[in-house]
Amino acid sequence: MIRLILKNINETYKTIKKKDTGKLTLASENGKKPSLSIANAYLKEKVTSSERESNDINAALYRISEQAHTAVDMNHFFSEIHQIIASLTYAENFFIALYDEGLQSVSFPYMVDIASDINVKELAKLPLETLSMTLTGYMLRTGEMLHADTDLMNRLEEQGEINDLGESCHEWLGFPLQAGDEILGALVTQSYDPNVRYKNKDIELLSFVSQHVATALSRKQIDEALHKANSELENRVQERTVELASINEELEDEVTERRNAESLMQAFFNIAELANSSVELDQFFKQVHQIISRLMYAKNFYIALLAPDGRKITFPYFVDQHSRKQPDREILTATKKRGITEQVLESGEALLIDNKTRKDETLPKSKFGIKTLSWIGVPLKDDSDNTLGVLAVQSYDEKNIYEDKERVLLGHVAQHISASLQKRKARLELAQAHKELQFANDQLEKRVDERTKLLVQANEELKDNIAERKIIEDKLAHDAFHDALTHLPNRALFLNRLDQAFDKIKRDETAHFAVLFLDLDRFKIINDSLGHHTGDQLLKEIAYRLLDCIRPGDTVARLGGDEFAILLMDVSIDKAAITVAKRISDSLQDPFELDENLVFTSASIGINLSTNDSKNADDILRDADTAMYHAKSQGKAQYTIFNDTMYLKAMKRLRIESELRRALDKDQLSVYYQPIVDLNSGKTVAFEALARWYHPELGWISPVDFIPIAEETGLILDIGLFIMESALRQTRQWQKSDPKLKNMMISVNLSTKQLAQPELFKDTMQIIQATDFSIDLLRLEVTESVLIDNFEAARDILQRYSEAGIKILLDDFGTGYSSLSYLHQFPIDVLKVDRSFVSEMEKREENMAIISTIKTLAMSLNMEVVAEGIETEAQLNILKEQNFEYGQGYFLSRPMPADEVILYLQQTLV
C-alpha cells in the first residue's frame, strides 16, 4: 500500500496539465453593434481628448527642453520639472534622485514631501548600500519602472527585496532616468492619500515625460560641465598669462628634468635588458659602467663581491684613472681598521662621503698617493636582504663631488645588478661550460695546421654540444612557462598572453576576447579513490580534449590542481564563448579509460567577456573564477557568464562572513518565535525558534544569506547552541508565567554541521539541565538533506535524542528524496509538509493529491503532521477538511521577537 502511494506521488510530480488559452471579444453592452453615429461621436470625443493630452504633453516637453537651456542651476531646473509634472498629474509628493555609478552613491537634489520636512542637503551622496533595501534602491537595482501599491510593497518586503519604506504611503510611482544604458537616477511621485491612484494613462504619461527629463537632465549636466570647464579655462588662461615669464623658466627646468628622467628610465631599461642577456659577467659590468657614466660622473667605478665564506673581498670589475686593478683582500678583523667598502658590507647601508662628511683618514689613497675626494658605496643584496657585495664610484676631482641624489640613483642601479647576479648564479654552470668550450675552440684554431683532422672532429663535437645546450636553454625557458604534467601554458604565461590581449583591446575597440575558467567536478573524489597517478592521467587527457575544442591562436592553460583557463581571441564575444563552453561540456561527457577504469567527470565553467571597464588581467581572471563558482553552485557541468551582480554578491558574502564572526560577541543575533497552531481550536501548542540577525549598518540580514555561510565556516555550531539555549530559557519563562502555558513546546532546528559533532547530545543535555526545561517538551527539527549527508552520525544521535524523550520533526517533507527508508531508519515523530505544496494546492490538483497522500502516509506510520506556509484563509479551510491537526504560516502568525510573544499569547489564551 505504501509503495503504491509513493508511486502516485512521483507520477503526480511528473504530470503537468496544459490549460486552454482564452480569447477576448469586443461588443456593446446589449450585445449588438453600436450605431454609426454614436460610434463617430465617441471617436470624435476620444480624438479631441487625445489631442488635448497630446498638446499638454508637447507643451510640457517644450517647457522641459526650454528649462534645460535657460535654467540658472539644477535646483531651479528640478523645481520647474516638478511644476510641469504637477500640471499633468498628481505630484504633491515628488523627488528626484541622482545616481553616481563611480562613487556608488545616490543624492537627492530635489524633494517635496508633505509627510516630512527632510533637508535635501542631508541626503547628499548617500552610499548605495544605505538605500539598497528601499523602493528607490530596488528600482535602481532592477533598472525598471516601479508602480507599487500597499500590497506590492508588503510582498516585496516579505520577499526580502525591501525593508525600509520610510513614511507610509499608499501608492508609489517611480521611473529610472536613463541615457542610453546609463542610469542617471530616478523620478518618483507618491501618494499618502488612499483616494489618489495612478492610472495607466498617468503611468504612460510620466514614463514618456521621464524619458525626456532624462534626456534634458543628461544635456543639462553636460552643459553645466562645459560651462564650468570654460570658466575654469578662462581663469586658468588669465593666471597663466600673468605667470608666463615664470612658467617659461619652469618649463625649461621641467624639460630638462624630463629629459633626465627619460635618460634615467632608458638606463634602467638597458640595465634590465642586460640582466636578462647572456653576455659575460665582465662585459655585463662594463656595459653597466657605460650606462651609469651617461647618468653621472663615474670615471672611477668598481664592483666588490663578498666571497661565499665571508672572509674575502673580490673585485670582478675595477676601473680607476690612477689604478689598473684592485687586488682581492681578506676582510680585516674587528681589532684592525676597516676600509669603507667593508663598512658598507657590514652595515648593509649605502654610504656617501663628500666634502662635508669626509675626513682625511677616512678615504683611501691610490697606490700613487692620490687622495679620494668623494665616494659613494651602495650594497648589493639578494632576495633575503643579505649583502652580496658593494657597487662604488669615487672622484679625485674637486669639480665632481657627489651628492645624495647620486647615492639614490646608484642605489636603484644596485638593485638591478643584484637581481642580475642572482639570475646568473642559476646559469653559472651552463655559462662556465660554454666558456670552457670556447676556450677549447680558440686553442684548436691556433694548432689548425698540425691537427686539421682533430680540429674538424672537435668542431663537430662542439656544434653538437652547442645544439644540446641550446635545446637545454629552450627547455628551461619552456619549463618556466609551461605546466610540467600537461605541457600546457602555466599561469604565468596565461597572464602574459592575457595582458597582451588586454593591451590590444585598449588600442583597438573592435578587438575582443573572452576568458573561460574551468574547474573539474568530482576530481577530488577521483584522486582520493583511484590514486594520484590516475588523477594525473586524467588531467593529461582533459588537456588533450580542451585543445581539440579551441581554434589556432587561442590559449589553453593549466592554472594548478584541476583548474584550467582558456583565452579566446578576436571572437564575437558572447556567442563564441558559449559555443566553446558547450563544446567542452559535450567533449567531457565521454568517459575516460584510465588504468582499466572508466572515469566520468565534467567541468563547471565561468566566462568573463572583455569590456572597456576591465582593469587588468588579474581582475579578468578573478571575475572568471567568480563566475565559475556561481556555475558550480547551480550544479555540475554548468557554465555562467560573469556580471557585476556576481561580484557584488561575492563582496556581500565576504562581508557577511566577516561580520558574522563578530555577530554573537556583539549581541546582534536574536531568536524569533513562530507559533505552531492547533487548526481546530486555534490555540498555540508550540513555537519554532528561528535565528535572526540585525546588523547596525546592513540592517536585517536574511537567514537565507547568513545560514549557508555559517554552515560552511562552522559558525553554525556556536549559533545553534546559542539559539537552543535562548529558546529553552525563554520558553521556560513563559511556562512559569501562566499555568495555561506549562505544557508549551519549543522546536529547534539542527544543521548538518551540528549532527556531525559527537558532543552535540552532551551539549543539549547540559542546556536542558541549566534551563530547568522539561525534556519531553523539546522538539528538534531536521531536513532530509541533513539525514543524507551524515547518515550514520545522524541516525546515532537522533536515536539517543529519541531514547531521552525528545521528539524529532522531519522538516520540508516532500521536497527532497522522501524515501520510506528514512522514515523507518530514523526515529521520526512528526512530518512537516513543505510550504511549496500548501501554497499551490488551490491552483494545482496534484498538490492536493500529494498533501492528502502525505496525511494518509503519516497516519499509517502513527506520525503527526504539521502543514507549513499557510498564507490564506482558503488554504486553512482546505487543510481542516483534510483533517490536518496542526499548521504554521503567515496567515496564523509571523515570526516575532520574545517581547511580542507575550502579547500574542495573551490574545490567544483569552
C-alpha positions in Angstrom: 0.0 0.0 0.0 2.8 2.5 1.0 4.8 1.7 -2.2 1.7 2.4 -4.3 1.2 5.8 -2.5 4.8 6.9 -3.2 4.4 5.8 -6.8 1.4 8.1 -7.1 3.4 10.9 -5.6 6.2 10.5 -8.2 3.7 10.3 -11.1 1.9 13.4 -9.8 5.3 15.3 -9.8 6.0 14.4 -13.4 2.5 15.4 -14.7 1.9 19.0 -15.9 -1.6 19.7 -17.3 -2.0 22.0 -20.2 -4.5 24.8 -20.0 -6.5 26.4 -22.8 -5.9 30.0 -23.6 -9.0 32.2 -23.6 -9.9 34.7 -26.3 -11.1 38.3 -25.9 -14.2 39.6 -27.8 -15.5 43.2 -28.1 -19.2 44.0 -28.1 -21.6 46.7 -26.9 -23.4 46.3 -23.6 -26.6 44.9 -25.1 -24.6 42.5 -27.4 -25.5 44.5 -30.5 -23.3 46.6 -32.7 -23.3 50.3 -31.8 -24.9 52.7 -34.3 -22.5 54.5 -36.7 -23.4 58.0 -35.4 -22.8 57.1 -31.8 -19.5 55.5 -32.7 -18.5 58.6 -34.7 -19.4 60.8 -31.7 -17.4 58.6 -29.4 -14.4 58.5 -31.7 -14.6 62.3 -32.1 -14.6 62.8 -28.3 -11.7 60.4 -28.0 -9.7 62.2 -30.7 -10.4 65.6 -29.1 -9.4 64.3 -25.7 -6.2 62.7 -27.2 -5.4 65.9 -29.0 -5.7 67.8 -25.7 -3.5 65.3 -23.9 -1.0 65.4 -26.8 -1.0 69.2 -26.7 -0.4 69.2 -22.9 2.4 66.7 -23.3 4.0 68.6 -26.1 3.8 71.8 -24.1 5.3 70.1 -21.1 8.2 68.6 -23.2 8.8 72.0 -24.7 9.0 73.6 -21.3 11.3 70.8 -20.1 13.6 71.4 -23.1 13.4 75.2 -22.6 14.3 74.8 -18.9 17.2 72.6 -19.7 18.7 75.5 -21.7 17.6 78.5 -19.6 17.6 77.4 -16.0 20.3 79.0 -14.0 21.1 76.0 -11.9 20.0 72.4 -11.4 17.8 73.2 -8.3 15.8 75.7 -10.3 15.6 73.1 -13.2 14.3 70.4 -10.8 11.7 72.8 -9.4 10.5 73.6 -12.8 10.3 69.9 -13.7 8.1 69.3 -10.6 5.7 72.1 -11.6 5.5 70.8 -15.2 4.7 67.2 -14.0 2.3 68.5 -11.4 0.4 70.2 -14.2 -0.1 66.8 -15.9 -0.9 64.6 -12.9 -0.9 64.3 -9.2 2.6 65.1 -7.9 2.2 66.7 -4.5 4.9 64.4 -3.1 7.8 64.4 -5.6 11.6 63.9 -5.6 14.5 63.3 -8.0 17.4 61.1 -7.1 20.7 61.2 -8.9 22.9 58.1 -9.1 26.7 58.3 -9.3 28.0 54.9 -10.6 31.7 55.8 -10.0 31.1 56.7 -6.3 28.3 54.1 -5.9 26.2 56.8 -4.2 22.8 58.4 -4.5 21.9 62.0 -3.8 18.5 63.8 -3.6 19.0 67.3 -5.0 15.2 67.9 -5.0 12.5 66.6 -2.7 9.0 67.9 -1.9 7.1 65.7 0.6 4.0 66.7 2.7 4.7 64.0 5.2 8.2 65.0 6.2 10.5 68.1 6.3 13.7 66.4 5.1 16.7 68.7 4.3 18.0 67.6 0.9 21.5 68.6 2.0 21.5 65.8 4.5 20.8 63.4 1.6 23.8 64.3 -0.5 25.9 61.3 -1.7 24.3 58.6 0.4 26.1 55.2 -0.2 24.1 53.0 -2.5 24.1 50.2 0.1 22.2 52.5 2.5 19.3 52.7 0.0 19.5 49.2 -1.4 16.5 47.9 0.6 14.3 51.0 -0.1 11.8 51.2 -3.0 14.2 53.7 -4.7 17.1 51.3 -4.3 15.1 48.4 -5.6 14.1 50.4 -8.7 17.7 51.5 -9.4 18.8 47.9 -8.8 16.4 46.5 -11.3 16.5 49.4 -13.8 12.8 49.1 -14.4 9.8 51.3 -13.7 8.1 50.5 -10.4 4.4 51.1 -9.7 3.8 49.9 -6.1 0.6 49.9 -4.1 0.5 48.8 -0.4 0.0 45.1 -1.4 3.1 45.1 -3.7 5.2 46.9 -1.0 4.2 44.3 1.5 5.1 41.4 -0.9 8.5 43.0 -1.7 9.2 43.3 2.0 8.2 39.7 2.6 10.5 38.6 -0.3 13.4 40.4 1.4 13.7 42.9 -1.5 13.0 45.9 0.7 12.8 46.6 4.4 12.9 50.4 4.6 9.7 52.1 3.4 10.2 55.4 5.2 6.9 57.3 5.7 3.9 55.0 4.9 2.5 55.8 1.5 -0.5 54.2 -0.3 0.9 54.4 -3.7 4.4 54.8 -5.1 5.3 55.5 -8.8 9.0 55.8 -9.9 10.8 55.8 -13.2 14.6 55.3 -13.8 16.2 58.2 -15.6 18.3 56.6 -18.3 20.6 58.0 -21.0 21.3 55.0 -23.2 22.5 52.2 -21.0 23.5 54.5 -18.2 21.1 55.1 -15.2 21.3 58.7 -14.2 18.9 58.5 -11.3 15.1 58.3 -10.6 12.0 60.4 -10.8 9.4 59.5 -8.2 6.0 60.7 -7.1 4.0 59.1 -4.3 0.6 59.5 -2.6 -0.3 59.4 1.1 -4.0 59.8 0.2 -5.8 56.5 -0.3 -8.2 58.2 -2.7 -5.4 59.1 -5.1 -4.5 56.3 -7.5 -2.2 56.4 -10.5 -3.9 55.1 -13.6 -2.4 53.6 -16.8 -2.6 56.9 -18.6 -0.7 58.6 -15.7 2.0 55.9 -15.9 2.3 56.2 -19.7 2.4 59.9 -19.4 5.0 60.0 -16.7 7.0 57.3 -18.4 7.0 59.4 -21.6 7.9 62.6 -19.7 10.6 60.8 -17.6 12.4 59.8 -20.8 12.6 63.4 -21.9 13.5 64.6 -18.4 16.4 62.1 -18.5 17.5 63.4 -21.9 17.2 67.0 -20.7 19.0 66.1 -17.4 21.8 64.5 -19.4 22.1 67.5 -21.6 21.8 69.9 -18.7 24.6 68.1 -16.8 26.8 68.2 -20.0 26.0 72.0 -20.4 26.9 72.7 -16.7 30.1 70.7 -17.0 31.0 72.6 -20.2 30.2 75.9 -18.6 32.3 75.0 -15.6 35.1 73.9 -17.8 35.0 77.1 -19.8 35.0 79.2 -16.7 38.0 77.3 -15.3 39.7 77.5 -18.6 39.3 81.3 -18.8 40.6 81.7 -15.2 43.5 79.5 -16.0 44.4 81.4 -19.1 44.4 84.6 -17.1 46.6 83.1 -14.4 48.9 81.6 -17.0 49.2 84.9 -18.8 50.3 86.7 -15.6 52.8 83.9 -14.7 54.1 83.4 -18.3 57.6 84.6 -17.6 57.9 82.3 -14.5 56.3 79.4 -16.3 58.7 79.6 -19.2 61.6 79.1 -16.8 59.8 76.3 -15.1 59.0 74.7 -18.4 62.7 74.8 -19.3 63.5 73.2 -16.0 60.8 70.7 -16.5 62.0 69.8 -20.0 65.5 69.4 -18.6 64.1 67.3 -15.7 62.0 65.1 -18.1 65.0 64.6 -20.3 66.9 63.5 -17.3 64.0 61.2 -16.3 63.8 59.8 -19.7 67.5 59.2 -19.7 67.2 57.5 -16.3 64.3 55.3 -17.4 66.2 54.4 -20.6 69.2 53.5 -18.4 67.1 51.3 -16.2 65.6 49.6 -19.2 69.0 49.0 -20.7 70.3 47.5 -17.4 67.2 45.3 -17.2 67.9 44.1 -20.7 71.5 43.3 -19.8 70.2 41.4 -16.7 68.3 39.1 -19.0 71.0 38.8 -21.6 73.7 36.1 -21.9 76.8 38.4 -22.1 79.8 37.5 -19.9 79.9 38.9 -16.4 82.8 41.3 -17.0 81.1 42.6 -20.2 77.9 43.0 -18.2 79.7 45.1 -15.6 81.5 47.0 -18.3 78.2 47.9 -20.1 76.6 48.8 -16.8 79.5 51.1 -16.2 78.9 52.8 -19.5 75.2 53.2 -18.8 76.0 54.8 -15.4 78.6 57.1 -16.9 75.8 58.6 -19.0 73.9 59.5 -15.9 76.6 60.7 -13.5 80.3 61.1 -13.1 81.6 57.5 -12.9 85.1 57.6 -14.3 86.3 55.6 -11.3 84.0 52.7 -10.8 84.3 49.3 -9.2 82.2 46.3 -8.0 83.3 44.3 -5.0 81.8 40.9 -4.1 81.9 39.0 -0.9 83.3 35.5 -1.1 81.0 32.6 -0.2 82.8 32.0 3.0 82.5 35.7 4.0 86.3 36.1 4.6 87.4 37.7 1.4 86.5 40.6 -1.0 87.0 40.1 -4.7 86.9 42.9 -7.4 85.5 41.3 -10.6 85.3 44.8 -12.1 87.6 47.7 -11.3 88.2 50.9 -13.4 90.3 53.7 -11.9 92.1 56.5 -13.5 95.1 56.0 -11.2 95.0 52.2 -10.6 94.8 49.5 -13.2 93.5 46.8 -10.9 92.3 46.4 -7.3 93.7 43.1 -5.7 91.5 40.8 -3.8 91.8 41.2 0.0 91.0 39.5 3.2 88.3 41.1 5.4 90.1 42.7 8.4 89.3 41.6 11.9 87.4 43.9 14.3 90.6 44.9 16.0 92.1 46.4 12.9 90.9 49.4 10.9 88.4 48.5 8.2 88.0 50.2 4.8 84.9 52.0 3.7 84.0 49.1 1.4 84.0 46.8 4.5 81.8 49.4 6.3 79.1 49.1 3.6 79.3 45.3 3.7 79.0 45.2 7.4 76.1 47.8 7.8 74.2 46.9 4.6 73.5 50.6 4.1 74.6 53.0 1.4 77.4 55.3 2.3 78.1 58.8 0.9 81.3 60.7 1.7 81.7 64.2 0.3 83.4 67.5 1.3 81.1 67.9 4.3 81.4 64.4 5.8 84.9 63.2 4.7 87.9 63.0 7.0 91.4 62.8 5.8 91.9 59.4 7.4 88.5 58.1 6.1 89.0 57.9 2.3 91.8 55.7 0.9 94.6 56.8 -1.3 95.5 55.2 -4.7 98.9 53.5 -4.9 100.2 56.7 -6.4 99.3 58.5 -3.2 96.3 60.5 -4.6 93.5 61.1 -2.1 89.9 60.3 -3.0 87.8 63.5 -2.6 84.3 61.9 -2.8 83.0 58.4 -2.6 79.6 56.5 -2.9 79.1 52.9 -2.0 75.8 51.0 -2.1 75.2 47.4 -1.1 74.3 44.6 -3.5 71.6 42.4 -1.8 69.8 39.2 -2.5 66.1 38.5 -2.1 66.7 37.6 1.6 68.3 41.1 2.2 71.7 39.5 2.6 74.6 41.7 1.4 76.5 40.2 -1.5 78.8 43.0 -2.3 79.3 46.7 -3.0 78.9 49.0 -6.0 81.1 52.1 -5.7 82.2 55.2 -7.5 84.8 57.7 -6.5 86.2 61.1 -7.5 89.7 62.6 -7.2 88.4 65.9 -8.8 87.0 68.8 -6.7 84.7 69.6 -9.6 82.9 66.3 -9.3 81.8 65.9 -5.7 78.9 63.5 -5.2 75.6 64.5 -3.6 72.7 62.5 -2.2 70.8 62.3 -5.5 73.7 60.3 -6.9 73.6 58.0 -3.9 69.8 57.3 -4.5 70.5 56.8 -8.3 73.3 54.4 -7.6 71.0 52.5 -5.1 68.4 51.8 -7.8 71.2 50.6 -10.2 72.4 48.3 -7.4 69.0 46.6 -7.2 69.1 45.7 -10.9 72.7 44.4 -10.6 71.7 42.3 -7.6 68.9 40.7 -9.5 71.2 40.0 -12.4 73.8 38.4 -10.2 71.2 36.0 -8.7 69.9 35.1 -12.2 73.4 34.5 -13.3 74.1 32.3 -10.3 71.4 29.9 -11.6 73.0 29.8 -15.0 76.6 29.7 -13.7 77.3 26.1 -14.6 76.0 26.4 -18.1 77.9 29.6 -18.7 81.1 28.1 -17.4 80.7 25.1 -19.7 80.2 27.4 -22.6 83.3 29.4 -21.7 85.4 26.2 -21.5 84.2 25.1 -24.9 85.0 28.5 -26.4 88.5 28.3 -24.9 89.0 24.8 -26.4 87.9 26.2 -29.7 90.4 29.0 -29.5 93.2 26.5 -28.7 92.2 24.3 -31.7 92.3 27.3 -34.0 96.0 28.0 -33.1 97.0 24.5 -33.9 94.9 24.2 -37.1 97.8 23.4 -39.4 99.2 20.5 -37.4 95.9 19.0 -36.2 93.5 19.6 -39.0 91.7 16.3 -38.6 91.4 16.6 -34.9 90.1 20.1 -35.3 87.3 19.1 -37.7 86.2 16.4 -35.3 86.4 18.8 -32.4 84.3 21.3 -34.3 81.7 18.7 -35.0 81.6 17.8 -31.3 81.4 21.5 -30.4 78.4 22.0 -32.7 76.6 19.1 -31.1 77.3 20.5 -27.7 76.1 23.9 -28.6 72.9 22.4 -30.1 72.4 20.4 -27.0 73.0 23.5 -24.8 70.5 25.4 -27.0 68.0 22.6 -26.5 68.6 22.8 -22.8 68.1 26.5 -22.7 65.0 26.3 -24.8 63.7 23.6 -22.5 64.4 25.7 -19.4 62.6 28.6 -21.0 59.7 26.3 -22.0 59.5 24.7 -18.5 59.4 28.2 -16.8 56.2 29.0 -18.7 54.5 25.6 -19.1 52.9 23.0 -16.8 55.2 20.0 -16.2 52.4 17.5 -16.3 50.2 18.6 -19.2 52.8 20.7 -21.1 50.1 23.4 -21.3 51.0 27.1 -20.7 51.0 27.8 -16.9 49.5 30.7 -15.0 52.5 33.0 -15.7 52.3 32.5 -19.5 48.5 32.7 -19.5 48.5 36.0 -17.6 51.2 37.3 -20.0 49.0 36.5 -23.0 46.0 37.9 -21.2 48.0 41.1 -20.7 48.7 41.2 -24.4 45.0 40.7 -25.2 44.1 43.4 -22.7 46.6 45.9 -24.3 45.2 45.0 -27.7 41.6 46.0 -26.9 42.9 49.3 -25.5 44.4 50.1 -28.8 41.6 48.6 -31.0 38.0 49.0 -29.8 36.8 46.3 -32.3 39.1 43.7 -30.8 37.5 41.3 -28.3 38.5 38.3 -26.2 36.9 36.0 -23.6 38.3 34.1 -20.7 36.9 30.7 -19.6 37.8 29.4 -16.1 37.2 25.7 -15.7 37.1 23.6 -12.5 36.6 19.8 -12.8 33.7 18.3 -10.9 34.4 15.4 -8.6 38.1 15.5 -9.2 39.0 15.2 -5.5 36.8 12.0 -5.3 38.6 10.5 -8.3 42.0 11.4 -6.9 41.3 10.0 -3.5 39.6 6.8 -4.7 41.8 5.9 -7.7 45.1 7.5 -6.6 47.2 10.5 -7.8 48.6 8.6 -10.7 45.2 8.1 -12.2 44.4 11.7 -11.3 47.4 12.9 -13.3 46.5 10.8 -16.2 43.0 12.3 -16.2 44.4 15.8 -16.2 46.5 14.9 -19.3 43.5 13.6 -21.1 41.5 16.6 -20.1 44.2 18.8 -21.6 44.1 16.9 -24.9 40.3 17.3 -25.2 40.4 21.0 -24.3 42.9 21.6 -27.1 40.5 19.9 -29.5 37.8 22.4 -28.5 39.6 25.6 -29.5 41.0 27.2 -32.6 44.6 28.1 -33.6 45.6 31.3 -31.8 43.5 30.5 -28.7 45.3 29.5 -25.4 44.6 26.7 -23.0 46.4 26.8 -19.7 46.5 24.8 -16.5 46.5 27.1 -13.6 47.1 24.4 -11.0 45.3 21.4 -9.5 42.2 20.7 -11.5 41.8 24.3 -12.7 42.2 25.3 -16.4 41.8 28.6 -18.2 41.1 29.3 -21.9 41.7 32.6 -23.7 39.6 33.1 -26.9 40.9 35.9 -29.1 39.0 38.0 -31.7 35.6 36.4 -31.0 32.1 37.5 -31.3 32.2 37.7 -27.5 29.1 36.0 -26.1 28.3 33.6 -29.0 31.7 32.1 -29.4 32.4 31.8 -25.7 29.1 30.0 -25.1 29.8 27.7 -28.1 33.2 26.7 -26.8 31.7 26.1 -23.3 29.1 23.8 -24.7 31.7 22.1 -26.9 33.8 21.4 -23.8 30.8 20.1 -21.8 29.9 17.8 -24.7 33.5 16.6 -25.0 33.8 15.7 -21.3 30.6 13.6 -21.4 32.5 10.7 -22.9 34.2 8.6 -20.2 38.0 8.4 -19.8 39.6 4.9 -19.8 42.4 5.1 -17.3 44.3 2.1 -15.9 41.4 -0.2 -16.8 38.9 2.2 -15.1 36.1 4.1 -16.7 36.2 7.6 -15.2 33.5 10.2 -15.6 33.8 13.9 -14.9 32.5 17.2 -16.0 33.5 20.8 -15.6 32.0 24.0 -14.1 32.8 26.9 -16.4 32.9 30.6 -15.6 33.0 33.0 -18.6 34.3 36.6 -18.5 33.9 38.8 -21.6 36.3 41.6 -22.4 34.9 45.0 -21.7 36.2 48.5 -21.7 35.9 48.8 -18.0 38.1 45.8 -17.2 41.0 46.8 -15.1 43.8 44.3 -15.6 44.5 40.7 -16.4 44.3 39.6 -12.7 40.9 41.1 -12.3 39.6 39.5 -15.5 40.8 36.0 -14.3 39.4 36.7 -10.9 36.0 37.6 -12.3 36.0 34.5 -14.4 36.8 32.4 -11.3 33.9 34.1 -9.5 31.6 33.1 -12.4 32.9 29.6 -12.2 31.9 29.3 -8.5 28.5 30.7 -9.4 28.1 28.0 -12.1 29.3 25.3 -9.6 26.6 26.4 -7.1 24.0 25.7 -9.8 25.0 22.0 -10.2 27.5 20.0 -12.2 28.5 20.7 -15.8 27.2 24.3 -15.9 28.5 27.5 -17.3 27.8 31.1 -16.3 28.8 34.5 -17.8 30.2 36.9 -15.3 28.3 40.1 -14.4 28.7 42.8 -11.8 25.9 41.2 -9.7 28.1 38.2 -9.1 31.0 40.4 -7.9 28.6 42.4 -5.6 27.2 39.1 -4.3 30.8 37.8 -3.7 31.7 41.0 -1.9 28.4 41.0 0.1 29.0 37.3 1.0 32.6 38.2 2.1 31.4 41.0 4.3 28.6 38.9 5.8 31.1 36.2 6.6 33.4 38.7 8.2 30.6 40.4 10.2 29.0 37.1 11.2 32.2 36.1 13.1 31.6 39.0 15.4 27.8 39.0 15.5 27.5 36.7 18.5 30.0 38.7 20.5 28.2 41.9 19.7 24.7 40.6 20.6 23.5 41.1 17.0 21.9 37.7 16.8 18.4 37.1 18.3 15.7 34.5 18.4 12.3 34.9 16.8 9.4 32.6 17.5 6.7 31.4 15.1 3.7 29.7 16.5 2.6 26.1 15.6 -1.2 26.2 16.0 -3.9 23.6 16.6 -6.0 24.2 13.5 -9.3 23.1 15.1 -9.1 25.1 18.4 -6.8 27.9 17.1 -4.6 27.5 20.2 -0.8 27.7 20.0 0.7 24.4 21.1 4.4 25.1 20.3 6.8 27.7 18.9 9.6 27.2 16.3 12.8 29.1 17.3 14.3 30.9 14.3 17.7 32.8 14.1 17.5 36.5 13.1 20.4 38.9 12.6 20.2 42.7 12.7 23.4 44.5 11.7 23.8 48.2 12.8 24.9 49.1 9.3 23.4 46.5 7.0 20.1 46.2 8.7 18.2 42.9 8.8 20.2 40.2 7.1 18.1 37.3 5.8 18.8 33.8 7.2 18.9 32.7 3.5 22.1 34.8 3.2 23.9 34.0 6.5 22.8 30.5 7.5 24.7 28.8 4.5 27.8 30.9 5.3 27.5 29.8 8.9 27.3 26.2 7.7 30.4 26.5 5.5 32.5 28.3 8.1 31.5 26.1 11.1 30.0 29.1 12.9 26.6 27.3 12.9 27.9 25.2 15.9 28.1 28.3 18.2 25.0 29.8 16.7 23.0 26.6 17.1 23.9 26.3 20.8 23.0 30.0 21.3 19.6 29.6 19.6 18.9 26.4 21.6 19.8 27.9 25.0 18.0 31.2 24.4 14.8 29.4 23.1 14.7 26.9 26.1 15.4 29.6 28.6 12.7 31.9 27.1 10.1 29.2 26.8 10.7 28.2 30.4 9.9 31.8 31.5 6.6 31.6 29.5 5.7 28.3 31.1 6.2 29.8 34.6 4.3 33.0 33.8 0.9 31.3 33.2 -0.4 27.8 34.2 -2.0 27.6 30.8 1.4 27.6 29.2 3.0 24.9 31.4 3.0 22.4 28.5 4.2 24.9 25.8 6.6 23.1 23.5 9.6 24.6 21.6 11.0 23.4 18.3 14.7 24.0 17.5 16.4 23.3 14.1 19.6 21.2 13.8 22.0 21.6 10.8 24.3 19.2 9.0 27.4 20.5 10.8 25.8 20.1 14.2 24.7 16.5 13.7 28.3 15.7 12.7 29.6 16.8 16.2 29.8 13.9 18.7 29.4 16.3 21.6 26.1 17.7 20.4 24.0 15.4 22.6 26.0 16.2 25.6 25.8 19.9 25.0 22.0 19.6 24.6 21.6 17.8 27.8 23.7 20.4 29.6 21.5 23.2 28.2 18.3 21.4 29.3 19.7 21.0 32.8 20.9 24.6 33.0 17.5 26.0 31.9 15.4 23.6 34.0 13.5 22.6 30.9 11.2 19.6 30.7 12.9 17.3 28.1 9.6 15.9 26.7 8.6 19.5 25.6 11.6 19.9 23.4 11.3 19.2 19.6 14.2 19.0 17.2 13.8 19.7 13.5 16.0 18.2 10.8 15.7 18.1 7.0 16.1 15.2 4.6 19.4 16.6 3.3 20.8 16.6 6.8 20.0 12.9 7.2 21.6 12.0 3.8 24.8 14.0 4.3 25.5 12.4 7.8 23.6 9.2 7.6 25.3 7.1 10.3 26.1 10.0 12.6 22.6 11.5 12.3 20.9 8.1 12.9 23.0 7.5 16.1 22.5 10.9 17.6 18.8 11.2 16.8 18.3 7.7 18.3 19.9 9.0 21.5 17.6 12.0 21.5 14.5 9.8 20.9 15.5 7.5 23.8 15.9 10.5 26.0 12.3 11.6 25.3 12.9 14.3 22.7 10.6 14.3 19.6 12.1 14.5 16.1 10.4 16.5 13.3 11.2 16.0 9.6 11.1 19.5 8.1 10.4 20.4 4.4 9.0 16.9 3.8 8.3 16.2 0.1 11.0 18.4 -1.4 13.9 16.0 -1.1 14.3 12.3 -1.6 11.2 11.4 0.6 12.3 7.8 0.8 10.4 5.5 3.1 13.7 4.1 4.3 14.4 7.3 6.1 11.1 7.2 7.9 11.9 3.6 9.1 15.6 4.0 9.9 15.2 7.3 11.8 13.1 8.0 14.9 10.8 10.5 13.1 7.7 11.6 15.1 6.3 14.4 13.1 6.2 15.3 9.3 6.2 18.9 8.3 4.6 19.3 4.9 6.7 21.8 2.8 5.2 25.2 2.1 5.5 24.7 -1.7 2.7 22.2 -1.6 0.4 24.2 0.6 0.9 27.5 -1.3 -0.1 25.9 -4.7 -2.8 23.4 -3.6 -5.6 25.8 -4.6 -4.2 26.0 -8.2 -2.7 22.6 -8.8 -4.8 19.5 -8.2 -1.7 17.3 -8.0 -0.6 19.3 -4.9 -3.9 18.4 -3.2 -3.3 14.7 -4.0 0.3 14.9 -2.6 -0.9 16.6 0.6 -3.7 14.0 1.1 -1.2 11.2 0.4 1.3 12.5 2.9 -1.5 12.8 5.5 -2.5 9.2 4.9 1.1 8.1 5.0 1.6 9.8 8.3 -1.5 8.2 9.8 -0.3 4.7 8.7 3.0 5.3 10.4 1.4 6.8 13.5 3.0 10.1 12.9 1.7 13.7 13.4 1.6 16.2 10.5 2.2 19.9 10.5 1.4 22.0 7.4 3.8 24.8 6.7 3.3 28.0 4.8 -0.4 28.7 5.4 -0.9 32.2 4.0 -4.7 32.4 3.2 -8.0 31.5 4.9 -8.8 29.3 1.9 -5.7 27.2 2.5 -6.6 26.9 6.2 -10.1 25.7 5.4 -8.8 23.1 2.9 -6.3 21.7 5.5 -9.1 21.5 8.1 -11.2 19.5 5.6 -8.2 17.2 5.1 -8.1 16.6 8.9 -4.8 18.3 9.5 -4.4 18.9 13.2 -1.5 21.4 13.2 -0.3 24.3 11.0 2.1 27.1 10.7 2.3 30.2 8.4 2.0 33.9 8.0 -1.8 33.7 8.0 -1.7 32.4 11.5 1.3 34.5 12.7 4.6 35.8 11.5 7.8 35.0 13.4 8.1 37.5 16.3 10.6 38.6 19.0 10.1 37.4 22.5 8.5 40.6 23.8 5.7 40.4 21.2 5.0 36.7 22.0 3.6 37.8 25.4 1.0 40.0 23.8 0.2 37.3 21.2 -0.3 34.7 23.9 -2.5 37.0 26.0 -4.8 37.4 23.0 -4.9 33.7 22.0 -5.3 32.5 25.6 -8.5 34.5 26.1 
